[in-house]
Amino acid sequence: MGTSLSGLTPATTFDALIKVGDNSALTASLKTISDGEGNDSPLKLSTSAVGIGSITNVETEINGKQATLVSGSSIKTINSTSVLGSGDIAVQATLVSGTNIKTINSTSLLGSGDVAVQETLVSGTNIKTINSTSLLGSGDISISASAGGSDTQIQFNDSGAFGADSLFNWDNTNKRLGVGETTLTARVHIKGEGATSGSSSLLLQNSSGTDLFKVRDDGRVFVDEYIYPADGTTNSRFRVSNSSGTYMYYSTGNLKLNPNLIYTSTTYGTVLTVKGNTGQFGLGTNNPDASALMEISSTTKGFLPPRMTSTQRDAIEATAGLIVYNTTDNNLNYYNGTSWTSF
């Protein structure tokens, strides 16, 4: 505790108003500085040093500080270089690498000149290459793919790649489509895969998979075909049928119908009827009488048998029951098995 100056005359008693604790002159040892009331301060003085608090020599303390001031707290180093010191701070190419500012293709955003960016930016993420060509760069991007097969062959997806087949062609000059044929001679040219009933050149089906139109490779054509009746129609060249069994077909030079053939006219009505299930024949009626093999029905016309002379009649190798009209004697004649007789 310093000596109090209270009641004393500073000018005649002391050299100054600030004094050392023991009121003596400064020496090589630090002495605490006090006020005129004898209260000590943190300041200490000696003939060669200034101390503050626990620091015995402020100059030595300041000179001994590192280049990094309060390193690790508020003021830090940049790229291991202290903020304090002489000259400029050298900053590496990548500033705070891995945080906010990063490198692009191993080139820092900092430095002189332009940043060199490769053709593919962030390859494999947002921006990618197309056909090994980057989206970045001058000019247009060329997109190409190798076609399958050769010219005129239609392309299709073959396990993710373009595929083609020589039996599937398009003639763009003549606008012709070919299946099974390369030399196209029709708008749609289809060539079968065989020549027997075991395969078909063309098949149309409904949504249920029922055959509606079929052209077999043996030359048979079926329209609305459901089943084959057991009557030899499997050899027919052309067949039209429906699900109820009614059909018409052409085979071995004959046109065959089942069950009936009916020809009608808008003027005369039914003209001709052939009932396939009974073997009856009708002219002018679509329902021949059950007792007749043939019935002719008309209210405006009659039946006109063959007309000929007696000489022409006698030249016929007749069988019993044959009827002709004899123009020589104007009589209806029939053959009784032995001779011609007039009705």
KEKE-3310 file (N, C-alpha, C; in steps of 0.2 Angstrom, whole numbers, plus 5000, padded with zeros to 4 digits):
npx = (5004:5003:5010:5000:4995:4988:4985:4998:5011:5012:5022:5033:5036:5035:5041:5032:5014:5010:5015:5028:5026:5034:5037:5050:5064:5064:5070:5080:5071:5053:5041:5026:5013:5005:4990:4988:4981:4986:4982:4984:4989:4986:4998:5015:5032:5049:5067:5069:5059:5041:5027:5011:4999:5000:5010:5026:5035:5030:5034:5043:5033:5025:5033:5036:5024:5016:5014:5001:4987:4978:4975:4964:4952:4943:4951:4959:4971:4974:4975:4986:4993:4997:4985:4992:5007:5020:5019:5009:4996:4997:4986:4980:4976:4964:4951:4946:4943:4932:4921:4912:4917:4923:4934:4933:4934:4947:4952:4955:4943:4949:4962:4972:4966:4955:4944:4946:4935:4930:4923:4912:4902:4901:4900:4889:4880:4870:4872:4875:4884:4880:4879:4893:4897:4899:4887:4892:4901:4906:4896:4883:4876:4878:4868:4867:4863:4866:4859:4849:4852:4850:4847:4830:4825:4814:4815:4816:4814:4826:4830:4834:4842:4843:4835:4833:4826:4827:4815:4806:4801:4801:4797:4801:4801:4791:4781:4778:4774:4782:4781:4789:4795:4806:4807:4795:4779:4766:4755:4754:4763:4763:4771:4770:4776:4777:4770:4760:4745:4749:4753:4750:4748:4741:4731:4717:4710:4697:4694:4693:4701:4696:4696:4694:4697:4707:4721:4728:4744:4743:4735:4721:4707:4698:4684:4677:4678:4674:4673:4677:4666:4662:4662:4671:4675:4686:4695:4692:4694:4689:4681:4666:4659:4648:4645:4634:4635:4631:4637:4647:4656:4670:4675:4685:4680:4666:4653:4648:4635:4629:4616:4607:4604:4599:4592:4587:4576:4574:4563:4556:4556:4559:4568:4576:4579:4589:4589:4600:4599:4589:4589:4580:4573:4568:4559:4554:4550:4554:4553:4550:4537:4536:4533:4539:4552:4556:4549:4539:4534:4522:4511:4510:4517:4521:4526:4538:4543:4557:4557:4555:4557:4549:4559:4571:4567:4567:4581:4586:4594:4583:4576:4565:4551:4555:4551:4545:4541:4533:4535:4531:4519:4513:4511:4512:4524:4530:4542:4540:4548:4549:4544:4540:4526:4511:4503)
npy = (4994:5011:5027:5039:5055:5064:5080:5084:5094:5093:5098:5102:5091:5079:5072:5071:5069:5056:5041:5029:5014:5014:5026:5030:5033:5026:5010:4996:4986:4982:4993:4996:5007:5020:5031:5047:5045:5033:5022:5007:5004:4994:4996:4995:5000:5002:5005:5000:4994:4991:4986:4977:4972:4955:4954:4957:4963:4973:4976:4965:4955:4959:4958:4945:4939:4927:4926:4923:4930:4927:4914:4902:4907:4921:4928:4921:4910:4910:4898:4893:4904:4919:4932:4943:4952:4956:4962:4955:4943:4927:4917:4901:4892:4886:4891:4889:4876:4863:4868:4882:4888:4880:4870:4868:4855:4852:4865:4880:4893:4905:4915:4920:4924:4914:4901:4885:4873:4857:4847:4840:4844:4841:4827:4813:4817:4830:4836:4828:4817:4815:4802:4800:4814:4830:4841:4853:4866:4871:4873:4861:4847:4831:4818:4801:4785:4768:4759:4744:4729:4731:4742:4747:4738:4736:4744:4738:4736:4727:4719:4732:4738:4743:4733:4722:4713:4703:4699:4708:4722:4739:4748:4763:4771:4766:4765:4753:4739:4725:4708:4694:4695:4702:4708:4718:4719:4724:4735:4730:4716:4700:4685:4668:4656:4643:4629:4621:4615:4617:4630:4648:4662:4674:4680:4685:4690:4691:4701:4691:4681:4673:4666:4676:4678:4669:4665:4651:4643:4633:4637:4638:4647:4655:4662:4669:4657:4644:4630:4614:4605:4588:4583:4583:4596:4601:4601:4611:4625:4638:4646:4651:4654:4653:4654:4646:4635:4637:4637:4641:4634:4632:4618:4607:4610:4613:4622:4623:4622:4624:4625:4628:4635:4650:4660:4676:4689:4707:4710:4699:4691:4676:4666:4655:4640:4629:4616:4610:4601:4593:4589:4595:4604:4620:4631:4647:4647:4646:4636:4621:4609:4596:4583:4583:4582:4592:4607:4619:4635:4646:4660:4666:4661:4646:4628:4623:4610:4601:4604:4596:4587:4572:4564:4569:4566:4552:4549:4550:4541:4535:4534:4526:4536:4548:4564:4574:4587:4584:4591:4587:4581:4588:4585:4580:4569:4554:4542:4525:4515:4506:4511:4527:4537:4545:4558)
npz = (5000:4995:5001:5009:5002:5007:5015:5013:5005:4988:4979:4987:4993:4985:4969:4959:4956:4953:4961:4966:4975:4987:4988:4984:4973:4955:4951:4945:4947:4946:4951:4960:4954:4962:4967:4973:4985:4989:4983:4974:4957:4942:4934:4933:4935:4931:4929:4917:4911:4908:4917:4917:4927:4928:4919:4916:4908:4896:4883:4879:4879:4869:4858:4858:4853:4841:4823:4820:4826:4841:4836:4830:4836:4835:4825:4812:4803:4785:4774:4781:4783:4792:4797:4801:4799:4787:4770:4757:4759:4754:4745:4741:4726:4728:4737:4753:4751:4747:4755:4753:4742:4728:4717:4699:4689:4694:4694:4701:4706:4709:4703:4689:4672:4662:4669:4665:4658:4656:4643:4647:4659:4676:4674:4673:4682:4683:4670:4655:4643:4625:4615:4617:4615:4622:4630:4631:4622:4605:4591:4584:4592:4587:4584:4582:4576:4573:4560:4559:4549:4531:4517:4514:4523:4536:4552:4569:4587:4594:4607:4614:4604:4587:4575:4561:4547:4533:4527:4530:4523:4516:4502:4498:4486:4478:4487:4494:4504:4511:4516:4519:4507:4495:4483:4478:4471:4473:4482:4495:4498:4502:4506:4508:4520:4517:4507:4510:4520:4533:4536:4535:4524:4527:4540:4548:4563:4576:4591:4600:4596:4586:4570:4555:4542:4532:4523:4517:4515:4505:4496:4499:4504:4517:4524:4538:4545:4555:4559:4551:4542:4541:4527:4516:4513:4517:4507:4499:4488:4490:4503:4512:4527:4541:4559:4562:4554:4540:4524:4509:4496:4484:4475:4466:4454:4456:4463:4479:4491:4508:4520:4509:4493:4487:4475:4473:4466:4464:4456:4453:4464:4473:4463:4461:4470:4479:4489:4500:4511:4509:4496:4486:4473:4467:4457:4456:4469:4486:4494:4491:4488:4500:4495:4482:4471:4463:4461:4451:4452:4447:4442:4430:4420:4411:4410:4399:4389:4381:4363:4348:4332:4326:4320:4326:4339:4339:4338:4350:4364:4373:4390:4401:4404:4400:4393:4379:4368:4353:4338:4326:4325:4334:4348:4365:4370:4378:4384:4386:4389:4380:4368:4360:4366:4363:4374)
capx = (5000:5008:5010:4995:4998:4983:4988:5005:5012:5016:5027:5039:5037:5037:5043:5026:5008:5010:5021:5029:5023:5038:5039:5057:5065:5064:5076:5079:5065:5047:5037:5019:5012:4999:4988:4989:4978:4989:4978:4989:4986:4990:5004:5022:5038:5056:5071:5070:5053:5034:5023:5004:4996:5005:5015:5032:5038:5025:5038:5045:5027:5022:5038:5036:5018:5016:5011:4994:4984:4972:4973:4959:4946:4940:4955:4962:4975:4972:4980:4992:4997:4993:4983:4997:5014:5022:5018:5002:4994:4997:4981:4981:4971:4957:4949:4941:4941:4927:4915:4907:4920:4927:4937:4930:4939:4953:4955:4952:4939:4953:4968:4972:4964:4948:4944:4946:4930:4930:4917:4907:4902:4898:4898:4886:4875:4865:4874:4879:4886:4875:4883:4900:4898:4897:4882:4895:4906:4903:4892:4878:4877:4876:4865:4866:4862:4867:4853:4850:4851:4852:4842:4823:4823:4810:4818:4812:4818:4829:4834:4836:4845:4839:4836:4830:4825:4826:4808:4801:4804:4798:4799:4799:4800:4784:4777:4775:4776:4783:4782:4792:4797:4810:4805:4788:4775:4760:4755:4755:4765:4764:4773:4770:4782:4777:4766:4755:4740:4752:4755:4746:4751:4737:4726:4714:4706:4694:4698:4693:4705:4693:4698:4689:4699:4713:4724:4733:4749:4741:4730:4714:4705:4693:4681:4673:4679:4674:4675:4676:4661:4665:4660:4676:4676:4693:4699:4689:4698:4687:4675:4663:4654:4647:4645:4629:4636:4630:4643:4648:4663:4671:4680:4685:4676:4659:4651:4644:4632:4625:4612:4603:4606:4593:4593:4581:4576:4570:4557:4552:4556:4563:4569:4579:4580:4591:4589:4605:4598:4584:4590:4575:4575:4562:4559:4548:4548:4560:4551:4547:4533:4539:4533:4541:4559:4557:4543:4539:4528:4521:4504:4510:4521:4520:4532:4540:4547:4560:4553:4558:4553:4549:4566:4575:4565:4569:4588:4588:4594:4579:4575:4558:4549:4557:4546:4547:4535:4534:4532:4529:4512:4510:4509:4517:4526:4534:4545:4537:4553:4550:4543:4537:4519:4507:4498)
capy = (5000:5017:5032:5044:5062:5068:5085:5086:5098:5088:5102:5102:5084:5073:5075:5070:5067:5048:5039:5022:5012:5015:5033:5031:5033:5020:5006:4991:4982:4985:4996:4997:5014:5022:5037:5052:5042:5027:5016:5004:5003:4988:4998:4994:5004:5001:5010:4997:4990:4993:4980:4978:4966:4950:4955:4960:4968:4974:4976:4958:4951:4960:4956:4938:4936:4924:4929:4922:4933:4924:4909:4897:4910:4926:4929:4914:4910:4908:4893:4892:4911:4923:4938:4948:4952:4961:4960:4952:4936:4922:4913:4896:4892:4884:4895:4886:4870:4858:4871:4886:4889:4874:4869:4865:4851:4853:4871:4885:4899:4910:4915:4924:4921:4910:4894:4880:4868:4851:4847:4837:4847:4837:4821:4808:4819:4834:4837:4822:4817:4811:4798:4802:4821:4834:4846:4860:4866:4875:4869:4857:4841:4826:4812:4796:4778:4763:4755:4737:4726:4734:4747:4745:4734:4740:4743:4736:4735:4721:4719:4738:4740:4743:4727:4722:4706:4703:4697:4714:4727:4745:4751:4770:4774:4764:4765:4746:4735:4718:4703:4688:4696:4708:4711:4720:4720:4726:4739:4725:4710:4695:4679:4663:4653:4636:4628:4616:4618:4618:4637:4653:4668:4679:4678:4690:4687:4697:4702:4685:4676:4669:4667:4679:4678:4666:4662:4646:4642:4628:4640:4638:4654:4654:4668:4668:4650:4641:4622:4610:4599:4581:4581:4584:4603:4603:4602:4617:4631:4645:4644:4656:4651:4657:4650:4642:4630:4638:4639:4640:4633:4630:4613:4602:4613:4614:4627:4619:4626:4620:4620:4630:4640:4653:4666:4681:4695:4712:4711:4692:4687:4670:4663:4648:4637:4622:4614:4605:4596:4588:4588:4597:4610:4624:4637:4652:4646:4645:4631:4616:4604:4590:4577:4584:4583:4598:4611:4625:4639:4653:4661:4670:4657:4639:4624:4622:4605:4602:4604:4593:4583:4564:4561:4571:4562:4545:4549:4550:4535:4537:4530:4527:4542:4554:4568:4579:4589:4582:4597:4584:4579:4593:4581:4579:4562:4551:4535:4520:4510:4502:4516:4534:4537:4552:4558)
capz = (5000:4995:5007:5007:5000:5010:5020:5011:4999:4983:4976:4991:4996:4980:4962:4955:4959:4953:4964:4967:4982:4993:4988:4982:4966:4951:4951:4940:4949:4945:4957:4958:4954:4966:4967:4979:4991:4991:4980:4969:4950:4938:4931:4936:4932:4933:4925:4910:4909:4910:4918:4918:4930:4929:4913:4919:4903:4890:4876:4878:4878:4862:4853:4858:4850:4835:4817:4820:4832:4843:4832:4832:4839:4831:4819:4810:4797:4779:4771:4786:4783:4797:4795:4803:4796:4782:4764:4755:4761:4748:4745:4737:4721:4730:4743:4758:4747:4751:4758:4749:4735:4726:4711:4694:4685:4697:4693:4706:4704:4709:4699:4683:4666:4663:4671:4660:4660:4652:4639:4651:4666:4681:4670:4676:4686:4679:4663:4653:4636:4621:4610:4619:4614:4628:4629:4630:4616:4600:4585:4585:4594:4582:4587:4577:4578:4568:4558:4558:4542:4525:4514:4513:4528:4542:4559:4575:4593:4595:4614:4615:4598:4581:4572:4554:4544:4525:4525:4532:4519:4514:4496:4498:4480:4475:4493:4495:4510:4509:4521:4516:4500:4494:4476:4479:4465:4475:4488:4501:4495:4507:4503:4513:4522:4514:4502:4513:4524:4539:4537:4532:4522:4529:4545:4552:4569:4580:4598:4604:4593:4581:4563:4551:4535:4532:4517:4519:4510:4500:4491:4502:4507:4522:4526:4543:4546:4562:4559:4545:4542:4539:4520:4511:4512:4518:4500:4495:4486:4493:4507:4516:4531:4548:4565:4562:4549:4533:4521:4502:4494:4478:4475:4461:4448:4458:4468:4484:4497:4513:4517:4503:4488:4485:4471:4472:4461:4467:4452:4452:4470:4473:4456:4461:4476:4480:4497:4501:4516:4506:4488:4482:4468:4466:4452:4458:4476:4490:4499:4487:4492:4503:4491:4476:4471:4460:4460:4447:4454:4443:4440:4424:4415:4411:4409:4392:4388:4375:4357:4343:4327:4327:4319:4332:4345:4339:4338:4358:4367:4378:4395:4402:4408:4396:4390:4374:4364:4346:4334:4319:4326:4339:4354:4371:4370:4383:4382:4391:4390:4373:4362:4361:4366:4364:4380)
cpx = (5005:5006:5005:4998:4993:4987:4995:5005:5016:5022:5034:5040:5039:5038:5037:5020:5007:5016:5022:5027:5027:5040:5046:5058:5065:5070:5075:5074:5059:5044:5030:5017:5005:4997:4990:4986:4981:4986:4983:4985:4989:4996:5010:5027:5044:5060:5072:5064:5046:5030:5016:5001:5001:5010:5020:5035:5033:5029:5040:5039:5025:5027:5038:5029:5020:5013:5004:4991:4978:4970:4968:4953:4943:4944:4959:4967:4972:4977:4987:4996:4993:4991:4988:5003:5014:5020:5011:5002:4994:4991:4981:4975:4964:4956:4944:4939:4937:4921:4911:4910:4924:4930:4932:4935:4946:4956:4951:4948:4944:4959:4967:4969:4957:4949:4942:4941:4930:4923:4911:4907:4898:4895:4895:4881:4870:4866:4878:4881:4880:4880:4891:4902:4895:4891:4886:4900:4902:4900:4887:4880:4874:4874:4864:4866:4863:4861:4854:4849:4853:4846:4836:4821:4820:4814:4813:4817:4820:4834:4837:4840:4841:4841:4832:4830:4824:4819:4803:4804:4799:4801:4797:4798:4793:4779:4773:4778:4776:4784:4783:4794:4801:4809:4797:4785:4768:4760:4757:4757:4767:4766:4774:4776:4783:4772:4761:4750:4743:4754:4750:4750:4748:4732:4724:4709:4702:4697:4697:4697:4702:4695:4692:4690:4706:4715:4729:4738:4748:4736:4723:4713:4699:4690:4676:4673:4679:4676:4674:4671:4664:4662:4664:4677:4683:4698:4696:4694:4696:4681:4673:4658:4653:4646:4640:4629:4634:4636:4643:4655:4664:4677:4679:4680:4668:4659:4646:4641:4629:4622:4608:4606:4599:4595:4586:4582:4572:4563:4553:4552:4561:4563:4571:4581:4583:4592:4594:4603:4593:4585:4585:4577:4568:4564:4553:4546:4554:4558:4547:4543:4537:4539:4536:4549:4561:4550:4544:4533:4528:4513:4504:4514:4520:4527:4533:4545:4551:4556:4557:4554:4553:4556:4571:4574:4568:4577:4590:4588:4590:4578:4568:4556:4551:4552:4548:4540:4537:4531:4530:4521:4509:4507:4514:4518:4530:4536:4543:4542:4554:4549:4540:4529:4516:4503:4491)
cpy = (5006:5022:5037:5051:5067:5073:5087:5090:5095:5092:5102:5095:5079:5076:5075:5068:5059:5046:5031:5020:5014:5022:5035:5031:5026:5017:5001:4986:4986:4987:4997:5005:5015:5029:5041:5049:5036:5021:5013:5003:4997:4990:4998:4997:5002:5005:5007:4994:4993:4987:4982:4972:4961:4950:4959:4965:4968:4973:4969:4954:4952:4958:4948:4934:4933:4928:4929:4925:4930:4918:4904:4900:4914:4927:4923:4915:4908:4904:4893:4899:4915:4929:4944:4947:4956:4958:4957:4945:4932:4917:4907:4896:4891:4887:4891:4880:4865:4861:4875:4887:4883:4875:4866:4861:4852:4860:4876:4890:4905:4910:4920:4921:4917:4903:4889:4874:4863:4851:4845:4840:4843:4831:4816:4810:4823:4834:4831:4822:4813:4808:4800:4809:4825:4839:4853:4860:4870:4870:4865:4850:4836:4820:4807:4789:4773:4759:4748:4735:4731:4739:4743:4741:4738:4739:4742:4736:4728:4721:4726:4741:4740:4736:4727:4715:4707:4702:4702:4720:4733:4748:4758:4773:4772:4764:4758:4743:4728:4714:4696:4688:4702:4711:4712:4722:4723:4731:4736:4719:4705:4688:4674:4660:4645:4635:4622:4619:4619:4626:4642:4659:4674:4677:4684:4687:4693:4697:4696:4679:4672:4671:4670:4678:4675:4663:4657:4645:4637:4631:4641:4645:4652:4661:4666:4661:4648:4634:4619:4605:4593:4579:4583:4591:4605:4604:4608:4622:4638:4643:4650:4653:4655:4652:4645:4636:4631:4640:4638:4639:4631:4624:4608:4604:4614:4619:4624:4623:4622:4626:4622:4635:4643:4660:4670:4687:4701:4713:4705:4688:4681:4667:4656:4646:4630:4621:4608:4600:4591:4586:4590:4603:4614:4630:4641:4651:4644:4639:4625:4611:4598:4584:4577:4585:4590:4601:4617:4628:4645:4654:4665:4666:4650:4635:4622:4616:4605:4600:4601:4589:4576:4561:4563:4567:4555:4544:4549:4543:4536:4532:4531:4533:4549:4558:4573:4581:4588:4588:4594:4583:4584:4590:4580:4571:4560:4544:4531:4515:4506:4507:4522:4533:4544:4552:4558)
cpz = (5000:5001:5004:5006:5004:5016:5018:5005:4994:4980:4980:4994:4991:4974:4958:4959:4959:4956:4964:4974:4988:4993:4987:4975:4962:4951:4946:4941:4948:4952:4955:4959:4957:4965:4973:4986:4993:4988:4974:4962:4947:4935:4936:4932:4935:4928:4918:4908:4911:4911:4919:4921:4931:4924:4916:4914:4897:4883:4874:4876:4871:4857:4853:4855:4843:4829:4817:4827:4834:4839:4835:4835:4834:4824:4818:4804:4791:4775:4774:4786:4788:4794:4796:4800:4790:4775:4763:4758:4754:4749:4740:4731:4723:4737:4747:4754:4751:4754:4753:4742:4734:4719:4706:4689:4687:4696:4697:4703:4704:4705:4693:4677:4667:4666:4666:4662:4655:4648:4643:4658:4671:4678:4675:4681:4682:4672:4660:4645:4632:4615:4611:4617:4619:4625:4628:4624:4610:4595:4588:4588:4589:4585:4581:4580:4572:4566:4557:4551:4536:4522:4513:4519:4534:4548:4564:4581:4594:4602:4615:4610:4592:4577:4565:4552:4537:4523:4528:4529:4517:4507:4495:4492:4477:4481:4494:4501:4508:4515:4518:4509:4499:4488:4476:4473:4467:4481:4494:4498:4501:4504:4509:4515:4520:4509:4504:4518:4531:4541:4533:4530:4525:4534:4548:4557:4572:4587:4602:4601:4588:4574:4559:4544:4536:4525:4518:4513:4504:4495:4493:4505:4511:4524:4532:4545:4553:4563:4552:4546:4539:4532:4514:4509:4513:4512:4496:4493:4489:4497:4511:4520:4537:4553:4566:4557:4542:4530:4513:4501:4487:4478:4469:4455:4450:4463:4473:4489:4502:4518:4511:4499:4486:4481:4471:4468:4464:4463:4453:4459:4470:4466:4456:4468:4476:4487:4497:4506:4514:4499:4484:4478:4467:4461:4454:4465:4480:4495:4494:4491:4494:4499:4484:4476:4467:4459:4456:4449:4450:4442:4433:4418:4416:4410:4402:4391:4382:4369:4352:4338:4329:4326:4324:4338:4345:4339:4346:4360:4374:4384:4397:4406:4405:4393:4385:4371:4356:4342:4327:4320:4332:4345:4359:4371:4376:4381:4387:4392:4384:4367:4364:4361:4367:4370:4377)
residu = (MET:GLY:THR:SER:LEU:SER:GLY:LEU:THR:PRO:ALA:THR:THR:PHE:ASP:ALA:LEU:ILE:LYS:VAL:GLY:ASP:ASN:SER:ALA:LEU:THR:ALA:SER:LEU:LYS:THR:ILE:SER:ASP:GLY:GLU:GLY:ASN:ASP:SER:PRO:LEU:LYS:LEU:SER:THR:SER:ALA:VAL:GLY:ILE:GLY:SER:ILE:THR:ASN:VAL:GLU:THR:GLU:ILE:ASN:GLY:LYS:GLN:ALA:THR:LEU:VAL:SER:GLY:SER:SER:ILE:LYS:THR:ILE:ASN:SER:THR:SER:VAL:LEU:GLY:SER:GLY:ASP:ILE:ALA:VAL:GLN:ALA:THR:LEU:VAL:SER:GLY:THR:ASN:ILE:LYS:THR:ILE:ASN:SER:THR:SER:LEU:LEU:GLY:SER:GLY:ASP:VAL:ALA:VAL:GLN:GLU:THR:LEU:VAL:SER:GLY:THR:ASN:ILE:LYS:THR:ILE:ASN:SER:THR:SER:LEU:LEU:GLY:SER:GLY:ASP:ILE:SER:ILE:SER:ALA:SER:ALA:GLY:GLY:SER:ASP:THR:GLN:ILE:GLN:PHE:ASN:ASP:SER:GLY:ALA:PHE:GLY:ALA:ASP:SER:LEU:PHE:ASN:TRP:ASP:ASN:THR:ASN:LYS:ARG:LEU:GLY:VAL:GLY:GLU:THR:THR:LEU:THR:ALA:ARG:VAL:HIS:ILE:LYS:GLY:GLU:GLY:ALA:THR:SER:GLY:SER:SER:SER:LEU:LEU:LEU:GLN:ASN:SER:SER:GLY:THR:ASP:LEU:PHE:LYS:VAL:ARG:ASP:ASP:GLY:ARG:VAL:PHE:VAL:ASP:GLU:TYR:ILE:TYR:PRO:ALA:ASP:GLY:THR:THR:ASN:SER:ARG:PHE:ARG:VAL:SER:ASN:SER:SER:GLY:THR:TYR:MET:TYR:TYR:SER:THR:GLY:ASN:LEU:LYS:LEU:ASN:PRO:ASN:LEU:ILE:TYR:THR:SER:THR:THR:TYR:GLY:THR:VAL:LEU:THR:VAL:LYS:GLY:ASN:THR:GLY:GLN:PHE:GLY:LEU:GLY:THR:ASN:ASN:PRO:ASP:ALA:SER:ALA:LEU:MET:GLU:ILE:SER:SER:THR:THR:LYS:GLY:PHE:LEU:PRO:PRO:ARG:MET:THR:SER:THR:GLN:ARG:ASP:ALA:ILE:GLU:ALA:THR:ALA:GLY:LEU:ILE:VAL:TYR:ASN:THR:THR:ASP:ASN:ASN:LEU:ASN:TYR:TYR:ASN:GLY:THR:SER:TRP:THR:SER:PHE)
# end
